[in-house]
Amino acid sequence: MVHLSVKDAVANRFIDLCRTRNMKANELATLSGVTPSTVYSMLDSRRRDVSIITIKKLCDGLDITLGEFFSAPAFDSLEQEIK
């Protein structure tokens, strides 16, 4: 079983939301008032962190709440970050 990091789960959730809305990353950036590089950086698997402020802005652009965003099953099965 593959265990996702929090960052990967966040990126995958945004990818899924964009896919279901037939939306490109650039469109998400425009709707959210952030630069396209911010969105692409968040989606880049080599980057470790993403800020909650960025997540909130992207959720605003998608017209969803943080609660709706984090209510995906992937967030319920994350391992503890404390090792």
Distance bins in CASP14 RR format, pairs under 12 A and 6 or more apart:
PFRMAT RR
TARGET T0000
AUTHOR 0000-0000-0000
RMODE 2
METHOD distances of the structure
MODEL  1
1 77 0 0 0 0 1 0 0 0 0 0 0
1 79 0 0 0 0 0 1 0 0 0 0 0
2 8 0 0 0 0 1 0 0 0 0 0 0
2 9 0 0 0 0 0 1 0 0 0 0 0
2 12 0 0 0 0 0 1 0 0 0 0 0
2 74 0 0 0 0 0 1 0 0 0 0 0
2 77 0 0 0 0 0 1 0 0 0 0 0
2 78 0 0 0 0 0 1 0 0 0 0 0
2 79 0 0 0 0 0 1 0 0 0 0 0
3 9 0 0 0 0 1 0 0 0 0 0 0
3 74 0 0 0 0 0 1 0 0 0 0 0
3 77 0 0 0 0 1 0 0 0 0 0 0
3 78 1 0 0 1 0 0 0 0 0 0 0
3 79 1 0 1 0 0 0 0 0 0 0 0
3 80 0 0 0 0 0 1 0 0 0 0 0
3 81 0 0 0 0 0 1 0 0 0 0 0
4 10 0 0 0 0 1 0 0 0 0 0 0
4 11 0 0 0 0 1 0 0 0 0 0 0
4 12 1 0 0 1 0 0 0 0 0 0 0
4 13 0 0 0 0 0 1 0 0 0 0 0
4 45 0 0 0 0 0 1 0 0 0 0 0
4 72 0 0 0 0 0 1 0 0 0 0 0
4 73 0 0 0 0 0 1 0 0 0 0 0
4 74 1 0 0 1 0 0 0 0 0 0 0
4 75 0 0 0 0 1 0 0 0 0 0 0
4 76 0 0 0 0 0 1 0 0 0 0 0
4 77 0 0 0 0 1 0 0 0 0 0 0
4 78 1 0 0 1 0 0 0 0 0 0 0
4 79 0 0 0 0 1 0 0 0 0 0 0
4 81 0 0 0 0 0 1 0 0 0 0 0
5 11 0 0 0 0 1 0 0 0 0 0 0
5 12 0 0 0 0 0 1 0 0 0 0 0
5 45 0 0 0 0 1 0 0 0 0 0 0
5 46 0 0 0 0 0 1 0 0 0 0 0
5 47 0 0 0 0 0 1 0 0 0 0 0
5 48 1 0 0 1 0 0 0 0 0 0 0
5 49 0 0 0 0 0 1 0 0 0 0 0
5 50 0 0 0 0 0 1 0 0 0 0 0
5 74 0 0 0 0 0 1 0 0 0 0 0
5 75 0 0 0 0 0 1 0 0 0 0 0
5 78 1 0 0 1 0 0 0 0 0 0 0
5 79 0 0 0 0 1 0 0 0 0 0 0
5 80 0 0 0 0 0 1 0 0 0 0 0
5 81 0 0 0 0 1 0 0 0 0 0 0
6 12 0 0 0 0 0 1 0 0 0 0 0
6 13 0 0 0 0 0 1 0 0 0 0 0
6 48 0 0 0 0 1 0 0 0 0 0 0
6 49 0 0 0 0 1 0 0 0 0 0 0
6 50 0 0 0 0 1 0 0 0 0 0 0
6 52 0 0 0 0 0 1 0 0 0 0 0
6 55 0 0 0 0 0 1 0 0 0 0 0
6 70 0 0 0 0 0 1 0 0 0 0 0
6 74 0 0 0 0 1 0 0 0 0 0 0
6 75 0 0 0 0 1 0 0 0 0 0 0
6 77 0 0 0 0 0 1 0 0 0 0 0
6 78 1 0 1 0 0 0 0 0 0 0 0
6 79 0 0 0 0 1 0 0 0 0 0 0
6 80 0 0 0 0 0 1 0 0 0 0 0
6 81 1 0 0 1 0 0 0 0 0 0 0
7 13 0 0 0 0 0 1 0 0 0 0 0
7 14 0 0 0 0 0 1 0 0 0 0 0
7 41 0 0 0 0 0 1 0 0 0 0 0
7 42 0 0 0 0 1 0 0 0 0 0 0
7 43 0 0 0 0 0 1 0 0 0 0 0
7 44 0 0 0 0 1 0 0 0 0 0 0
7 45 0 0 0 0 1 0 0 0 0 0 0
7 46 0 0 0 0 0 1 0 0 0 0 0
7 47 1 0 0 1 0 0 0 0 0 0 0
7 48 1 0 0 1 0 0 0 0 0 0 0
7 49 1 0 0 1 0 0 0 0 0 0 0
7 50 1 0 1 0 0 0 0 0 0 0 0
7 51 0 0 0 0 0 1 0 0 0 0 0
7 52 0 0 0 0 0 1 0 0 0 0 0
7 54 0 0 0 0 0 1 0 0 0 0 0
7 55 0 0 0 0 0 1 0 0 0 0 0
7 74 0 0 0 0 0 1 0 0 0 0 0
7 75 0 0 0 0 0 1 0 0 0 0 0
7 78 0 0 0 0 0 1 0 0 0 0 0
7 81 0 0 0 0 0 1 0 0 0 0 0
8 14 0 0 0 0 0 1 0 0 0 0 0
8 15 0 0 0 0 0 1 0 0 0 0 0
8 42 0 0 0 0 0 1 0 0 0 0 0
8 43 0 0 0 0 0 1 0 0 0 0 0
8 44 0 0 0 0 0 1 0 0 0 0 0
8 45 1 0 0 1 0 0 0 0 0 0 0
8 46 0 0 0 0 0 1 0 0 0 0 0
8 47 0 0 0 0 0 1 0 0 0 0 0
8 48 0 0 0 0 0 1 0 0 0 0 0
8 49 0 0 0 0 0 1 0 0 0 0 0
8 50 0 0 0 0 0 1 0 0 0 0 0
8 74 0 0 0 0 1 0 0 0 0 0 0
8 75 0 0 0 0 0 1 0 0 0 0 0
8 78 0 0 0 0 1 0 0 0 0 0 0
8 79 0 0 0 0 0 1 0 0 0 0 0
9 15 0 0 0 0 0 1 0 0 0 0 0
9 16 0 0 0 0 0 1 0 0 0 0 0
9 42 0 0 0 0 0 1 0 0 0 0 0
9 45 0 0 0 0 0 1 0 0 0 0 0
9 50 0 0 0 0 0 1 0 0 0 0 0
9 55 0 0 0 0 0 1 0 0 0 0 0
9 69 0 0 0 0 0 1 0 0 0 0 0
9 70 0 0 0 0 1 0 0 0 0 0 0
9 72 1 0 0 1 0 0 0 0 0 0 0
9 73 0 0 0 0 1 0 0 0 0 0 0
9 74 1 0 1 0 0 0 0 0 0 0 0
9 75 1 0 1 0 0 0 0 0 0 0 0
9 76 0 0 0 0 1 0 0 0 0 0 0
9 77 0 0 0 0 1 0 0 0 0 0 0
9 78 1 0 0 1 0 0 0 0 0 0 0
9 79 0 0 0 0 0 1 0 0 0 0 0
9 81 0 0 0 0 0 1 0 0 0 0 0
10 16 0 0 0 0 0 1 0 0 0 0 0
10 17 0 0 0 0 0 1 0 0 0 0 0
10 39 0 0 0 0 0 1 0 0 0 0 0
10 42 1 0 0 1 0 0 0 0 0 0 0
10 43 0 0 0 0 1 0 0 0 0 0 0
10 44 0 0 0 0 0 1 0 0 0 0 0
10 45 0 0 0 0 0 1 0 0 0 0 0
10 47 0 0 0 0 0 1 0 0 0 0 0
10 48 0 0 0 0 0 1 0 0 0 0 0
10 49 0 0 0 0 1 0 0 0 0 0 0
10 50 1 0 1 0 0 0 0 0 0 0 0
10 51 0 0 0 0 0 1 0 0 0 0 0
10 52 0 0 0 0 1 0 0 0 0 0 0
10 54 0 0 0 0 1 0 0 0 0 0 0
10 55 1 0 0 1 0 0 0 0 0 0 0
10 56 0 0 0 0 0 1 0 0 0 0 0
10 58 0 0 0 0 1 0 0 0 0 0 0
10 59 0 0 0 0 0 1 0 0 0 0 0
10 66 0 0 0 0 0 1 0 0 0 0 0
10 69 0 0 0 0 1 0 0 0 0 0 0
10 70 0 0 0 0 1 0 0 0 0 0 0
10 72 0 0 0 0 1 0 0 0 0 0 0
10 74 0 0 0 0 1 0 0 0 0 0 0
10 75 0 0 0 0 1 0 0 0 0 0 0
10 78 0 0 0 0 0 1 0 0 0 0 0
11 17 0 0 0 0 0 1 0 0 0 0 0
11 18 0 0 0 0 0 1 0 0 0 0 0
11 25 0 0 0 0 0 1 0 0 0 0 0
11 28 0 0 0 0 0 1 0 0 0 0 0
11 39 0 0 0 0 1 0 0 0 0 0 0
11 40 0 0 0 0 0 1 0 0 0 0 0
11 41 0 0 0 0 0 1 0 0 0 0 0
11 42 1 0 0 1 0 0 0 0 0 0 0
11 43 1 0 1 0 0 0 0 0 0 0 0
11 44 1 0 0 1 0 0 0 0 0 0 0
11 45 1 0 0 1 0 0 0 0 0 0 0
11 46 0 0 0 0 0 1 0 0 0 0 0
11 47 0 0 0 0 1 0 0 0 0 0 0
11 48 0 0 0 0 0 1 0 0 0 0 0
11 49 0 0 0 0 0 1 0 0 0 0 0
11 50 1 0 0 1 0 0 0 0 0 0 0
11 54 0 0 0 0 0 1 0 0 0 0 0
11 55 0 0 0 0 0 1 0 0 0 0 0
11 58 0 0 0 0 0 1 0 0 0 0 0
11 74 0 0 0 0 0 1 0 0 0 0 0
12 18 0 0 0 0 0 1 0 0 0 0 0
12 19 0 0 0 0 0 1 0 0 0 0 0
12 42 0 0 0 0 0 1 0 0 0 0 0
12 43 0 0 0 0 1 0 0 0 0 0 0
12 45 0 0 0 0 1 0 0 0 0 0 0
12 50 0 0 0 0 0 1 0 0 0 0 0
12 69 0 0 0 0 0 1 0 0 0 0 0
12 72 0 0 0 0 1 0 0 0 0 0 0
12 73 0 0 0 0 0 1 0 0 0 0 0
12 74 1 0 0 1 0 0 0 0 0 0 0
12 75 0 0 0 0 0 1 0 0 0 0 0
12 78 0 0 0 0 0 1 0 0 0 0 0
13 19 0 0 0 0 0 1 0 0 0 0 0
13 20 0 0 0 0 0 1 0 0 0 0 0
13 42 0 0 0 0 0 1 0 0 0 0 0
13 43 0 0 0 0 0 1 0 0 0 0 0
13 50 0 0 0 0 0 1 0 0 0 0 0
13 55 0 0 0 0 1 0 0 0 0 0 0
13 58 0 0 0 0 1 0 0 0 0 0 0
13 59 0 0 0 0 1 0 0 0 0 0 0
13 62 0 0 0 0 0 1 0 0 0 0 0
13 64 0 0 0 0 0 1 0 0 0 0 0
13 66 0 0 0 0 0 1 0 0 0 0 0
13 67 0 0 0 0 0 1 0 0 0 0 0
13 68 0 0 0 0 0 1 0 0 0 0 0
13 69 1 0 0 1 0 0 0 0 0 0 0
13 70 0 0 0 0 1 0 0 0 0 0 0
13 71 0 0 0 0 1 0 0 0 0 0 0
13 72 1 0 1 0 0 0 0 0 0 0 0
13 73 0 0 0 0 0 1 0 0 0 0 0
13 74 1 0 0 1 0 0 0 0 0 0 0
13 75 1 0 0 1 0 0 0 0 0 0 0
13 78 0 0 0 0 0 1 0 0 0 0 0
14 20 0 0 0 0 0 1 0 0 0 0 0
14 21 0 0 0 0 0 1 0 0 0 0 0
14 23 0 0 0 0 1 0 0 0 0 0 0
14 24 0 0 0 0 0 1 0 0 0 0 0
14 25 0 0 0 0 1 0 0 0 0 0 0
14 27 0 0 0 0 0 1 0 0 0 0 0
14 28 1 0 0 1 0 0 0 0 0 0 0
14 29 0 0 0 0 0 1 0 0 0 0 0
14 32 0 0 0 0 0 1 0 0 0 0 0
14 34 0 0 0 0 0 1 0 0 0 0 0
14 38 0 0 0 0 0 1 0 0 0 0 0
14 39 1 0 0 1 0 0 0 0 0 0 0
14 40 0 0 0 0 0 1 0 0 0 0 0
14 41 0 0 0 0 0 1 0 0 0 0 0
14 42 1 0 0 1 0 0 0 0 0 0 0
14 43 1 0 0 1 0 0 0 0 0 0 0
14 44 0 0 0 0 0 1 0 0 0 0 0
14 50 0 0 0 0 1 0 0 0 0 0 0
14 54 0 0 0 0 0 1 0 0 0 0 0
14 55 0 0 0 0 1 0 0 0 0 0 0
14 57 0 0 0 0 0 1 0 0 0 0 0
14 58 1 0 0 1 0 0 0 0 0 0 0
14 59 0 0 0 0 1 0 0 0 0 0 0
14 61 0 0 0 0 0 1 0 0 0 0 0
14 62 0 0 0 0 1 0 0 0 0 0 0
14 64 0 0 0 0 0 1 0 0 0 0 0
14 69 0 0 0 0 1 0 0 0 0 0 0
14 70 0 0 0 0 0 1 0 0 0 0 0
14 72 0 0 0 0 0 1 0 0 0 0 0
14 74 0 0 0 0 0 1 0 0 0 0 0
15 21 0 0 0 0 0 1 0 0 0 0 0
15 23 0 0 0 0 0 1 0 0 0 0 0
15 24 0 0 0 0 0 1 0 0 0 0 0
15 25 0 0 0 0 1 0 0 0 0 0 0
15 28 0 0 0 0 1 0 0 0 0 0 0
15 39 0 0 0 0 0 1 0 0 0 0 0
15 40 0 0 0 0 0 1 0 0 0 0 0
15 42 0 0 0 0 0 1 0 0 0 0 0
15 43 1 0 0 1 0 0 0 0 0 0 0
15 44 0 0 0 0 0 1 0 0 0 0 0
15 45 0 0 0 0 0 1 0 0 0 0 0
15 58 0 0 0 0 0 1 0 0 0 0 0
15 72 0 0 0 0 0 1 0 0 0 0 0
15 74 0 0 0 0 0 1 0 0 0 0 0
16 23 0 0 0 0 0 1 0 0 0 0 0
16 43 0 0 0 0 0 1 0 0 0 0 0
16 62 0 0 0 0 0 1 0 0 0 0 0
16 69 0 0 0 0 0 1 0 0 0 0 0
16 72 1 0 0 1 0 0 0 0 0 0 0
16 73 0 0 0 0 0 1 0 0 0 0 0
16 74 0 0 0 0 1 0 0 0 0 0 0
17 23 1 0 0 1 0 0 0 0 0 0 0
17 25 0 0 0 0 0 1 0 0 0 0 0
17 27 0 0 0 0 0 1 0 0 0 0 0
17 28 0 0 0 0 1 0 0 0 0 0 0
17 31 0 0 0 0 0 1 0 0 0 0 0
17 32 0 0 0 0 0 1 0 0 0 0 0
17 39 0 0 0 0 0 1 0 0 0 0 0
17 43 0 0 0 0 0 1 0 0 0 0 0
17 55 0 0 0 0 0 1 0 0 0 0 0
17 58 0 0 0 0 1 0 0 0 0 0 0
17 59 0 0 0 0 1 0 0 0 0 0 0
17 61 0 0 0 0 0 1 0 0 0 0 0
17 62 1 0 1 0 0 0 0 0 0 0 0
17 63 0 0 0 0 0 1 0 0 0 0 0
17 64 1 0 0 1 0 0 0 0 0 0 0
17 68 0 0 0 0 1 0 0 0 0 0 0
17 69 1 0 0 1 0 0 0 0 0 0 0
17 71 0 0 0 0 0 1 0 0 0 0 0
17 72 0 0 0 0 1 0 0 0 0 0 0
18 24 1 0 0 1 0 0 0 0 0 0 0
18 25 1 0 0 1 0 0 0 0 0 0 0
18 26 0 0 0 0 0 1 0 0 0 0 0
18 27 1 0 0 1 0 0 0 0 0 0 0
18 28 1 0 1 0 0 0 0 0 0 0 0
18 29 0 0 0 0 0 1 0 0 0 0 0
18 31 0 0 0 0 0 1 0 0 0 0 0
18 32 0 0 0 0 0 1 0 0 0 0 0
18 39 0 0 0 0 1 0 0 0 0 0 0
18 42 0 0 0 0 0 1 0 0 0 0 0
18 43 0 0 0 0 1 0 0 0 0 0 0
18 58 0 0 0 0 1 0 0 0 0 0 0
18 61 0 0 0 0 0 1 0 0 0 0 0
18 62 0 0 0 0 1 0 0 0 0 0 0
18 64 0 0 0 0 0 1 0 0 0 0 0
19 25 0 0 0 0 0 1 0 0 0 0 0
19 28 0 0 0 0 0 1 0 0 0 0 0
20 62 0 0 0 0 0 1 0 0 0 0 0
20 64 0 0 0 0 0 1 0 0 0 0 0
20 72 0 0 0 0 0 1 0 0 0 0 0
21 27 0 0 0 0 1 0 0 0 0 0 0
21 28 0 0 0 0 1 0 0 0 0 0 0
21 31 0 0 0 0 1 0 0 0 0 0 0
21 61 0 0 0 0 0 1 0 0 0 0 0
21 62 1 0 0 1 0 0 0 0 0 0 0
21 63 0 0 0 0 0 1 0 0 0 0 0
21 64 0 0 0 0 0 1 0 0 0 0 0
22 28 0 0 0 0 0 1 0 0 0 0 0
23 29 0 0 0 0 0 1 0 0 0 0 0
23 30 0 0 0 0 1 0 0 0 0 0 0
23 31 0 0 0 0 1 0 0 0 0 0 0
23 32 0 0 0 0 0 1 0 0 0 0 0
23 39 0 0 0 0 0 1 0 0 0 0 0
23 58 0 0 0 0 0 1 0 0 0 0 0
23 61 0 0 0 0 0 1 0 0 0 0 0
23 62 0 0 0 0 1 0 0 0 0 0 0
23 63 0 0 0 0 0 1 0 0 0 0 0
24 30 0 0 0 0 1 0 0 0 0 0 0
24 31 0 0 0 0 0 1 0 0 0 0 0
24 36 0 0 0 0 1 0 0 0 0 0 0
24 39 0 0 0 0 1 0 0 0 0 0 0
24 40 0 0 0 0 0 1 0 0 0 0 0
24 43 0 0 0 0 0 1 0 0 0 0 0
25 31 0 0 0 0 0 1 0 0 0 0 0
25 32 0 0 0 0 0 1 0 0 0 0 0
25 34 0 0 0 0 0 1 0 0 0 0 0
25 35 0 0 0 0 0 1 0 0 0 0 0
25 36 1 0 0 1 0 0 0 0 0 0 0
25 37 0 0 0 0 0 1 0 0 0 0 0
25 38 0 0 0 0 1 0 0 0 0 0 0
25 39 1 0 1 0 0 0 0 0 0 0 0
25 40 1 0 0 1 0 0 0 0 0 0 0
25 41 0 0 0 0 0 1 0 0 0 0 0
25 42 0 0 0 0 1 0 0 0 0 0 0
25 43 1 0 0 1 0 0 0 0 0 0 0
25 44 0 0 0 0 0 1 0 0 0 0 0
25 58 0 0 0 0 0 1 0 0 0 0 0
26 32 0 0 0 0 0 1 0 0 0 0 0
26 33 0 0 0 0 0 1 0 0 0 0 0
26 34 0 0 0 0 0 1 0 0 0 0 0
26 35 0 0 0 0 1 0 0 0 0 0 0
26 36 1 0 1 0 0 0 0 0 0 0 0
26 37 0 0 0 0 0 1 0 0 0 0 0
26 38 0 0 0 0 0 1 0 0 0 0 0
26 39 1 0 0 1 0 0 0 0 0 0 0
26 40 0 0 0 0 1 0 0 0 0 0 0
26 43 0 0 0 0 0 1 0 0 0 0 0
27 33 0 0 0 0 0 1 0 0 0 0 0
27 34 0 0 0 0 0 1 0 0 0 0 0
27 36 0 0 0 0 1 0 0 0 0 0 0
27 39 0 0 0 0 1 0 0 0 0 0 0
27 58 0 0 0 0 0 1 0 0 0 0 0
27 61 0 0 0 0 1 0 0 0 0 0 0
27 62 0 0 0 0 0 1 0 0 0 0 0
28 34 0 0 0 0 1 0 0 0 0 0 0
28 35 0 0 0 0 0 1 0 0 0 0 0
28 36 0 0 0 0 1 0 0 0 0 0 0
28 38 0 0 0 0 1 0 0 0 0 0 0
28 39 1 0 1 0 0 0 0 0 0 0 0
28 40 0 0 0 0 0 1 0 0 0 0 0
28 42 0 0 0 0 1 0 0 0 0 0 0
28 43 0 0 0 0 1 0 0 0 0 0 0
28 54 0 0 0 0 0 1 0 0 0 0 0
28 55 0 0 0 0 0 1 0 0 0 0 0
28 57 0 0 0 0 1 0 0 0 0 0 0
28 58 1 0 0 1 0 0 0 0 0 0 0
28 59 0 0 0 0 0 1 0 0 0 0 0
28 60 0 0 0 0 0 1 0 0 0 0 0
28 61 1 0 0 1 0 0 0 0 0 0 0
28 62 1 0 0 1 0 0 0 0 0 0 0
28 63 0 0 0 0 0 1 0 0 0 0 0
28 64 0 0 0 0 0 1 0 0 0 0 0
29 35 1 0 0 1 0 0 0 0 0 0 0
29 36 1 0 1 0 0 0 0 0 0 0 0
29 37 0 0 0 0 1 0 0 0 0 0 0
29 38 1 0 0 1 0 0 0 0 0 0 0
29 39 1 0 1 0 0 0 0 0 0 0 0
29 40 0 0 0 0 1 0 0 0 0 0 0
29 41 0 0 0 0 0 1 0 0 0 0 0
29 42 0 0 0 0 1 0 0 0 0 0 0
29 43 0 0 0 0 0 1 0 0 0 0 0
29 54 0 0 0 0 0 1 0 0 0 0 0
29 57 0 0 0 0 1 0 0 0 0 0 0
29 58 0 0 0 0 1 0 0 0 0 0 0
29 61 0 0 0 0 1 0 0 0 0 0 0
29 62 0 0 0 0 0 1 0 0 0 0 0
30 36 0 0 0 0 1 0 0 0 0 0 0
30 38 0 0 0 0 0 1 0 0 0 0 0
30 39 0 0 0 0 1 0 0 0 0 0 0
30 57 0 0 0 0 0 1 0 0 0 0 0
30 58 0 0 0 0 0 1 0 0 0 0 0
30 61 0 0 0 0 1 0 0 0 0 0 0
30 62 0 0 0 0 0 1 0 0 0 0 0
31 39 0 0 0 0 0 1 0 0 0 0 0
31 57 0 0 0 0 1 0 0 0 0 0 0
31 58 0 0 0 0 1 0 0 0 0 0 0
31 59 0 0 0 0 0 1 0 0 0 0 0
31 60 0 0 0 0 1 0 0 0 0 0 0
31 61 1 0 1 0 0 0 0 0 0 0 0
31 62 1 0 0 1 0 0 0 0 0 0 0
31 63 0 0 0 0 1 0 0 0 0 0 0
31 64 0 0 0 0 0 1 0 0 0 0 0
32 38 0 0 0 0 1 0 0 0 0 0 0
32 39 1 0 0 1 0 0 0 0 0 0 0
32 42 0 0 0 0 0 1 0 0 0 0 0
32 53 0 0 0 0 0 1 0 0 0 0 0
32 54 0 0 0 0 1 0 0 0 0 0 0
32 55 0 0 0 0 0 1 0 0 0 0 0
32 56 0 0 0 0 1 0 0 0 0 0 0
32 57 1 0 1 0 0 0 0 0 0 0 0
32 58 1 0 1 0 0 0 0 0 0 0 0
32 59 0 0 0 0 1 0 0 0 0 0 0
32 60 1 0 0 1 0 0 0 0 0 0 0
32 61 1 0 1 0 0 0 0 0 0 0 0
32 62 1 0 0 1 0 0 0 0 0 0 0
32 63 0 0 0 0 0 1 0 0 0 0 0
32 64 0 0 0 0 0 1 0 0 0 0 0
33 39 0 0 0 0 1 0 0 0 0 0 0
33 53 0 0 0 0 0 1 0 0 0 0 0
33 54 0 0 0 0 0 1 0 0 0 0 0
33 56 0 0 0 0 0 1 0 0 0 0 0
33 57 1 0 0 1 0 0 0 0 0 0 0
33 58 0 0 0 0 1 0 0 0 0 0 0
33 60 0 0 0 0 1 0 0 0 0 0 0
33 61 1 0 0 1 0 0 0 0 0 0 0
33 62 0 0 0 0 0 1 0 0 0 0 0
34 40 0 0 0 0 0 1 0 0 0 0 0
34 41 0 0 0 0 1 0 0 0 0 0 0
34 42 0 0 0 0 1 0 0 0 0 0 0
34 50 0 0 0 0 0 1 0 0 0 0 0
34 51 0 0 0 0 0 1 0 0 0 0 0
34 53 0 0 0 0 1 0 0 0 0 0 0
34 54 1 0 0 1 0 0 0 0 0 0 0
34 55 0 0 0 0 0 1 0 0 0 0 0
34 56 0 0 0 0 0 1 0 0 0 0 0
34 57 1 0 1 0 0 0 0 0 0 0 0
34 58 1 0 0 1 0 0 0 0 0 0 0
34 59 0 0 0 0 0 1 0 0 0 0 0
34 60 0 0 0 0 1 0 0 0 0 0 0
34 61 0 0 0 0 1 0 0 0 0 0 0
35 41 0 0 0 0 1 0 0 0 0 0 0
35 42 0 0 0 0 0 1 0 0 0 0 0
35 54 0 0 0 0 0 1 0 0 0 0 0
35 57 0 0 0 0 0 1 0 0 0 0 0
35 58 0 0 0 0 0 1 0 0 0 0 0
36 42 0 0 0 0 0 1 0 0 0 0 0
36 43 0 0 0 0 0 1 0 0 0 0 0
37 43 0 0 0 0 0 1 0 0 0 0 0
37 44 0 0 0 0 0 1 0 0 0 0 0
37 47 0 0 0 0 0 1 0 0 0 0 0
37 54 0 0 0 0 0 1 0 0 0 0 0
38 44 0 0 0 0 0 1 0 0 0 0 0
38 47 0 0 0 0 0 1 0 0 0 0 0
38 50 0 0 0 0 1 0 0 0 0 0 0
38 51 0 0 0 0 1 0 0 0 0 0 0
38 53 0 0 0 0 0 1 0 0 0 0 0
38 54 1 0 0 1 0 0 0 0 0 0 0
38 55 0 0 0 0 0 1 0 0 0 0 0
38 57 0 0 0 0 1 0 0 0 0 0 0
38 58 0 0 0 0 1 0 0 0 0 0 0
39 47 0 0 0 0 0 1 0 0 0 0 0
39 50 0 0 0 0 0 1 0 0 0 0 0
39 54 0 0 0 0 1 0 0 0 0 0 0
39 55 0 0 0 0 0 1 0 0 0 0 0
39 57 0 0 0 0 1 0 0 0 0 0 0
39 58 1 0 0 1 0 0 0 0 0 0 0
39 61 0 0 0 0 0 1 0 0 0 0 0
39 62 0 0 0 0 0 1 0 0 0 0 0
40 46 0 0 0 0 0 1 0 0 0 0 0
40 47 0 0 0 0 1 0 0 0 0 0 0
40 50 0 0 0 0 0 1 0 0 0 0 0
40 54 0 0 0 0 0 1 0 0 0 0 0
41 47 1 0 1 0 0 0 0 0 0 0 0
41 48 0 0 0 0 0 1 0 0 0 0 0
41 49 0 0 0 0 1 0 0 0 0 0 0
41 50 0 0 0 0 1 0 0 0 0 0 0
41 51 0 0 0 0 0 1 0 0 0 0 0
41 54 0 0 0 0 1 0 0 0 0 0 0
41 58 0 0 0 0 0 1 0 0 0 0 0
42 48 0 0 0 0 0 1 0 0 0 0 0
42 49 0 0 0 0 1 0 0 0 0 0 0
42 50 1 0 1 0 0 0 0 0 0 0 0
42 51 0 0 0 0 1 0 0 0 0 0 0
42 52 0 0 0 0 0 1 0 0 0 0 0
42 53 0 0 0 0 0 1 0 0 0 0 0
42 54 1 0 0 1 0 0 0 0 0 0 0
42 55 0 0 0 0 1 0 0 0 0 0 0
42 57 0 0 0 0 0 1 0 0 0 0 0
42 58 1 0 0 1 0 0 0 0 0 0 0
43 50 0 0 0 0 1 0 0 0 0 0 0
43 54 0 0 0 0 0 1 0 0 0 0 0
43 58 0 0 0 0 0 1 0 0 0 0 0
44 50 0 0 0 0 1 0 0 0 0 0 0
47 54 0 0 0 0 0 1 0 0 0 0 0
48 81 0 0 0 0 0 1 0 0 0 0 0
49 55 0 0 0 0 0 1 0 0 0 0 0
49 81 0 0 0 0 0 1 0 0 0 0 0
50 56 0 0 0 0 0 1 0 0 0 0 0
50 57 0 0 0 0 0 1 0 0 0 0 0
50 58 0 0 0 0 1 0 0 0 0 0 0
51 57 0 0 0 0 1 0 0 0 0 0 0
51 58 0 0 0 0 0 1 0 0 0 0 0
52 58 0 0 0 0 0 1 0 0 0 0 0
52 59 0 0 0 0 0 1 0 0 0 0 0
52 66 0 0 0 0 1 0 0 0 0 0 0
52 69 0 0 0 0 0 1 0 0 0 0 0
52 70 0 0 0 0 0 1 0 0 0 0 0
53 59 0 0 0 0 0 1 0 0 0 0 0
53 60 0 0 0 0 0 1 0 0 0 0 0
53 66 0 0 0 0 0 1 0 0 0 0 0
54 60 0 0 0 0 0 1 0 0 0 0 0
54 61 0 0 0 0 0 1 0 0 0 0 0
54 66 0 0 0 0 0 1 0 0 0 0 0
54 69 0 0 0 0 0 1 0 0 0 0 0
55 61 0 0 0 0 0 1 0 0 0 0 0
55 62 0 0 0 0 0 1 0 0 0 0 0
55 64 0 0 0 0 0 1 0 0 0 0 0
55 65 0 0 0 0 0 1 0 0 0 0 0
55 66 1 0 0 1 0 0 0 0 0 0 0
55 67 0 0 0 0 0 1 0 0 0 0 0
55 68 0 0 0 0 0 1 0 0 0 0 0
55 69 1 0 0 1 0 0 0 0 0 0 0
55 70 0 0 0 0 1 0 0 0 0 0 0
55 75 0 0 0 0 0 1 0 0 0 0 0
56 62 0 0 0 0 0 1 0 0 0 0 0
56 64 0 0 0 0 0 1 0 0 0 0 0
56 65 0 0 0 0 1 0 0 0 0 0 0
56 66 1 0 0 1 0 0 0 0 0 0 0
56 67 0 0 0 0 0 1 0 0 0 0 0
56 68 0 0 0 0 0 1 0 0 0 0 0
56 69 0 0 0 0 1 0 0 0 0 0 0
56 70 0 0 0 0 0 1 0 0 0 0 0
57 64 0 0 0 0 0 1 0 0 0 0 0
57 66 0 0 0 0 0 1 0 0 0 0 0
57 69 0 0 0 0 0 1 0 0 0 0 0
58 64 0 0 0 0 1 0 0 0 0 0 0
58 66 0 0 0 0 0 1 0 0 0 0 0
58 69 0 0 0 0 1 0 0 0 0 0 0
59 65 1 0 0 1 0 0 0 0 0 0 0
59 66 1 0 1 0 0 0 0 0 0 0 0
59 67 0 0 0 0 1 0 0 0 0 0 0
59 68 1 0 0 1 0 0 0 0 0 0 0
59 69 1 0 1 0 0 0 0 0 0 0 0
59 70 0 0 0 0 1 0 0 0 0 0 0
59 71 0 0 0 0 0 1 0 0 0 0 0
60 66 0 0 0 0 1 0 0 0 0 0 0
60 68 0 0 0 0 0 1 0 0 0 0 0
60 69 0 0 0 0 0 1 0 0 0 0 0
61 69 0 0 0 0 0 1 0 0 0 0 0
62 68 0 0 0 0 1 0 0 0 0 0 0
62 69 0 0 0 0 1 0 0 0 0 0 0
63 69 0 0 0 0 0 1 0 0 0 0 0
64 70 0 0 0 0 0 1 0 0 0 0 0
64 71 0 0 0 0 1 0 0 0 0 0 0
64 72 0 0 0 0 0 1 0 0 0 0 0
65 71 0 0 0 0 1 0 0 0 0 0 0
66 72 0 0 0 0 0 1 0 0 0 0 0
66 75 0 0 0 0 0 1 0 0 0 0 0
67 75 0 0 0 0 1 0 0 0 0 0 0
68 75 0 0 0 0 0 1 0 0 0 0 0
69 75 0 0 0 0 1 0 0 0 0 0 0
70 76 0 0 0 0 1 0 0 0 0 0 0
70 78 0 0 0 0 0 1 0 0 0 0 0
72 78 0 0 0 0 0 1 0 0 0 0 0
END
